[in-house]
């Protein structure tokens, strides 16, 4: 029985890690999306904070690294079975669709 218990524990750990990676990815996408003008609340501090979070998320999603961080966008996507380039393209499509016309 101890062997069976450790397999169950491993499965729970893998699922918890996967959930954490999903939360990291979703948070980054939400921070990236939140800085678009139509989300503006008029609060200078909130706007500044959203812009800073957007810049950080933008670098994490689209930036190029010499030494990729442990939880890089590419690694997170690949661990979740997602193609990072596909996700990037879809985000850029979303941005074009939701950006104000100029």
Secondary structure, DSSP 8 states (H G I E B T S, - for coil): -HHHHHHHHHHHHHHHHHHHHHHHHHHHHHHHHHTSGGG--S-HHHHHHHHHHHHHHHHHHH---SS--TT-HHHHHHHTT--HHHHHHHHHHHHHHHS---
